[in-house]
Amino acid sequence: MPELAFPVILVALAVAAAWPLSWWLERVYAGRTGVLGRVLGPAERGAYRLLRTDPGREHGWAAYARCVLLFSAACFLLLCLLQRLQAHLPLNPDGLGAVSPAPAFNTAASFVTNTNWQGYVPEQTMSQLIQMAGLSVQNFVSAAVGMAVAVALVRGIARSRSGTVGNFWADLVRGTLYVLVPICLAIAVVLVGRGAVMTFGGTETVTTLDGGTQHIARGPFAAQEAVKQLGTNGGGTFNANSAHPLSNPTALTNLLANWALLVVPFAFAFTYGRMVGRRREGVAILAAMLILLGAGLTTALVAEHHATPALAAAGYDGAPNMEGKEQRFTVDEAVTWSVTTTGTSTGAVNSMHDSYTATAGGVQMAMMLLGEVAPGGVGAGLYGMLLFVLVAVFVGGLMIGRTPELLGKRIGSREVRLALLGVLVMPVGFLLCVAVAAATGAGTAGPLNAGPHGFSEILYAFASAWNNNGSAFAGLSANTDFYDLMLGVAMLIGRFGVIVPVLALAGALAGQQRRPQGPGTMPSSSPVFVALLVGTVLLVGALSFFPALALGPFAEALTGRLY
C-alpha cells in the first residue's frame, strides 16, 4: 500500500459511515427507534422500570448533572467492590486473588470515566467475571454517559426558552441499547471470525517450537474488544492491547478497529448539525476536527519514516522506525493508530508509544493536550469542541465589535465563564500534577529513562489521565500507590470537572430565547470561522503546554541524543 494511503482510506471510510450514523443518532435521542425499537422495546421499558424513571419526564441541567454524578458514583463503588471480592466470585478459572486497594481505586476511576488506563497486566490481574460484569459494562455505560452529555448540550443550543435538557436515564439507555450494542455485536462477530479469542476457557499452556513452555491467556474477550474501540475506551484484555494477535489478529481487524474508534465521534459532529437544524454547522465542526487530526497524522508519519537516534547510531539511518511496532502491521498503520487513538480519547494501542521518535511522541501528547477534540471521544469530543466554539464566537465577536452569538443565542459573561471553566480545568490540574510528580521522589521513581525522555513519560501519563485517554508511555512504572492515586484523582476531575460546566452551559443556553440571525451575526459555519476555531484550539494548547512539551519531547528531538 502506498505511503499515506492507509490514513486517507481510513478517514474516508469513517466519514462516509458517520453521515448515515448521525441520522440514526438523531432519531435515537429523539425516541424514534423504528423497527429496532419494536425488537428492543421490551428491554428498554424494562430498564426504565428497573430505574423507576419516566422517560418522558425531562430534567433541568442541575437534575441531569445529579443523575450523571450519582450513576457514576454507584458504578465506581460497585467496580471497586467487584475487584476486592474477586477471589470469592465465580468465572475465575486461573484463581486470581483480590485486587489491592490502590489499583482497585485507580481501575474503578479509570473505567467509570471512560479513560481505561491500566497500570497492571490485565490477563494476570482481572478474572473473566470482572472483565465482563465490571470492565465491559463500564465500557458501554461510560461511553453512553459521554454521548448523553453531548446530546444535552446540543439540546440546550437548539431549544428556546426551555427549562430542561432531556432525561438522562432515557439518553443513557437509548445510547447503549440502540447505538453501542448493535454495532459492537457486528464488530465482535467479525473479530471472532478472523481469530480473536472468545471462550470461557482459562489460560492454555502450550509447547513452543523450540521446546519451551508458554502460557496463553484466554477468555470471552472479543466482545470487550469491540466496545473498547467503538466506545473510545481503550482498556484491553491483554497487556499488549491491540498488538496482541488474539485481540487484533489481521490487517482487516486492524482497519475495522481503527475505523470503529473514529466513526462515532465523526458522526456526532454531523448529529449536531441535524439537531440544531443547520447541517453546515456540523460540517464546520467536523472540518476543524479533520484539520487538527490531519496535521497530527502528517507530522507523525513524516517523523516515523526516519530512524530514531538508536537506529541511526547502529547504521540504519535510512530506515523507518520499526522499534516497538507489531511486525504484522506497517509503519503507516501503526502511526495512524497512535495518532487517532490519542486524538479520540481511546487509548488503545497496536504499538508501543514509548518507542516512537521524539517528534511523533510529542504529536501523541499534543493530540491529548489540545483537549481531545480531534475528534475526541464519543460525545466528549463534541462537547469539548463546542466549548471551544463558544470561546471562538466570543473572541470573534469582540474582534469585530458585535455581540457574540451562536445560532441566535447570546454568548454573555455567564456562558463564557462556564465555557472557560470547562476548557481550563484540565490545563490547571494537569500542570499541577506534573509539577508534583517531577519534584517528588515517588514521582521521579516511576520513569525508567533519564533526561527529557523520562520527563516525557511523566508528562504523557498525566496528559492521558486528565484527558481520559488511557494510553501510556510504557517506560513509566505507574503501578505504585503514588501514581495509582494521583492518576485516579486526575481521571475523575478531568471527566466530571468538564461535564458539570457543560451541563450548566446547556441549561443557560436552553433558557434563552432563540432569536433570528441578522446581518451583524458572525456566521459559525464559514471557512473563516473554521480557521478561527482551529486557531483557538491551538492557541489554548500552545500557551498552556508549550513550556512543558519543550522540556520533554521537543528537547529530546532537538538534542538527538539517547536517554
Salt bridges, closest charged atoms under 4 A:
GLU3 OE2 - HIS305 ND1 3.87
GLU44 OE2 - ARG174 NE 3.14
GLU58 OE1 - ARG159 NH1 2.68
ASP171 OD2 - ARG155 NH1 2.88
GLU204 OE1 - ARG218 NH2 3.38
GLU225 OE1 - LYS228 NZ 2.66
GLU304 OE1 - LYS325 NZ 2.66
GLU326 OE2 - ARG328 NE 3.01
ASP332 OD1 - HIS305 NE2 2.74
ASP354 OD1 - HIS453 NE2 2.69
GLU405 OE2 - ARG515 NH2 3.27
GLU457 OE2 - HIS453 NE2 3.75
GLU556 OE1 - HIS453 ND1 2.95
